[in-house]
Amino acid sequence: MDDDQLNHFYKDSIQRLQHALFFCYDENNNKWPVSLVSTFVIDDSYNIWFNVIRPPLTYKLYNICNAELSFYKKGETYHLKITGFATVADAETMLIKFNIDNIECMGELQKEETDLQGRFLAFFRNIINPDYYSRNFRLG
């Protein structure tokens, strides 16, 4: 995969997860939770834009901070930890521009199976298995 395909693949993976916890780091490299992010936009330069309710703790001293986004979704087999730096682009709306430095994937990043025949085969393999009946049904 070339870089553009890889970036597009990660962009799709991020959008599929839909939720992230936004953390910022202070001068002592302590990690501070800032906000839950549910609405975000990824631009063509692969920057993530989102709004927060309250500013990061380092906002009064600096307009920029080292930051982390932890993307997750219940039921998915993976989650993403994205590190980079966050800039407060608009102080009134608390619009954050997150520049990605590194993406770390935990778990198995797999494509969803959309093949209907594959789903039926997996279902019938479980039914044909004799252990299926001994575990799920009791006579008596």
C-alpha positions as CSV (number, residue, x, y, z in Angstrom):
1,M,0.0,0.0,0.0
2,D,1.4,3.4,-0.8
3,D,1.1,6.4,1.6
4,D,-2.1,7.8,0.0
5,Q,-3.9,4.4,0.2
6,L,-2.7,3.9,3.8
7,N,-3.9,7.4,4.8
8,H,-7.3,6.8,3.2
9,F,-7.6,3.4,5.0
10,Y,-6.9,5.0,8.4
11,K,-9.3,7.9,7.5
12,D,-12.1,5.3,6.9
13,S,-11.1,3.4,10.1
14,I,-11.3,6.6,12.2
15,Q,-14.6,7.6,10.8
16,R,-16.0,4.1,11.4
17,L,-15.2,4.4,15.1
18,Q,-17.1,7.7,15.6
19,H,-16.0,8.5,19.2
20,A,-12.7,9.7,20.7
21,L,-11.4,10.9,24.0
22,F,-9.3,14.0,23.7
23,F,-6.3,14.3,26.0
24,C,-3.6,17.0,26.2
25,Y,-0.2,16.9,27.9
26,D,1.2,19.6,30.1
27,E,4.8,20.8,30.5
28,N,5.6,17.8,32.8
29,N,4.2,15.4,30.3
30,N,1.1,14.6,32.4
31,K,-1.9,13.4,30.5
32,W,-5.1,15.4,31.1
33,P,-8.6,14.5,29.8
34,V,-10.2,17.4,28.0
35,S,-13.3,16.2,26.2
36,L,-15.3,13.5,24.5
37,V,-15.3,14.0,20.7
38,S,-18.2,12.7,18.7
39,T,-18.3,15.1,15.8
40,F,-15.2,15.7,13.8
41,V,-14.0,16.4,10.2
42,I,-10.9,15.0,8.6
43,D,-9.6,17.4,5.9
44,D,-7.5,16.6,2.7
45,S,-4.3,17.1,4.7
46,Y,-5.4,14.5,7.2
47,N,-5.9,17.0,10.0
48,I,-8.8,16.3,12.4
49,W,-11.0,19.3,13.2
50,F,-13.4,19.2,16.2
51,N,-15.0,21.4,18.9
52,V,-14.6,21.0,22.6
53,I,-16.7,22.5,25.4
54,R,-13.8,23.7,27.6
55,P,-10.3,24.6,26.5
56,P,-7.2,22.4,27.2
57,L,-5.5,23.3,30.5
58,T,-2.4,24.6,28.6
59,Y,-4.5,27.0,26.5
60,K,-3.9,30.0,28.7
61,L,-0.1,29.7,28.4
62,Y,0.1,28.3,24.9
63,N,-2.2,28.1,21.8
64,I,-0.7,24.7,21.0
65,C,-0.1,21.5,23.0
66,N,0.9,17.9,22.6
67,A,-2.2,15.8,22.4
68,E,-3.8,12.4,22.0
69,L,-7.1,11.2,20.5
70,S,-8.2,7.7,21.6
71,F,-10.8,6.5,19.1
72,Y,-13.1,3.6,20.1
73,K,-16.5,2.1,19.5
74,K,-18.3,-0.6,21.4
75,G,-18.4,-3.9,19.5
76,E,-15.4,-3.1,17.2
77,T,-12.4,-5.4,17.3
78,Y,-9.9,-2.5,17.4
79,H,-9.3,1.0,18.7
80,L,-6.9,3.7,17.6
81,K,-4.5,5.9,19.6
82,I,-3.5,9.0,17.6
83,T,-0.8,11.3,18.9
84,G,0.1,14.7,17.6
85,F,-0.4,18.3,18.5
86,A,-3.5,20.3,18.9
87,T,-4.0,24.0,18.1
88,V,-6.9,26.1,19.2
89,A,-7.9,27.5,15.8
90,D,-10.9,29.6,17.0
91,A,-11.1,30.6,20.7
92,E,-14.7,31.6,20.6
93,T,-16.0,28.2,19.4
94,M,-13.1,26.2,20.8
95,L,-12.4,24.8,17.4
96,I,-9.4,22.4,17.6
97,K,-7.1,21.5,14.7
98,F,-5.3,18.2,15.5
99,N,-2.2,17.5,13.4
100,I,-1.5,13.7,13.3
101,D,2.1,12.6,14.1
102,N,1.5,8.9,14.8
103,I,-1.3,6.3,14.6
104,E,-1.2,3.2,16.8
105,C,-3.8,0.5,16.3
106,M,-4.7,-1.9,19.1
107,G,-6.6,-5.0,18.3
108,E,-7.4,-6.4,14.9
109,L,-8.2,-3.9,12.2
110,Q,-10.3,-5.9,9.8
111,K,-12.7,-5.1,7.0
112,E,-16.4,-5.8,7.6
113,E,-17.6,-8.9,5.8
114,T,-20.3,-7.8,3.4
115,D,-20.5,-11.1,1.5
116,L,-23.9,-12.6,2.3
117,Q,-22.8,-16.0,1.2
118,G,-19.9,-15.9,3.7
119,R,-22.2,-15.0,6.5
120,F,-24.5,-17.9,5.7
121,L,-21.6,-20.3,5.5
122,A,-20.4,-19.2,8.9
123,F,-23.9,-19.6,10.4
124,F,-24.4,-23.1,8.9
125,R,-20.9,-24.2,10.1
126,N,-22.0,-23.6,13.6
127,I,-25.4,-25.4,13.2
128,I,-23.8,-28.4,11.6
129,N,-21.3,-28.7,14.4
130,P,-22.7,-31.4,16.9
131,D,-21.4,-29.5,19.9
132,Y,-23.9,-26.7,18.9
133,Y,-26.9,-28.9,19.9
134,S,-25.3,-30.3,23.0
135,R,-24.5,-26.8,24.3
136,N,-27.8,-25.1,23.4
137,F,-30.5,-27.6,23.7
138,R,-31.4,-30.0,26.5
139,L,-33.9,-32.8,26.3
140,G,-36.0,-33.4,29.3
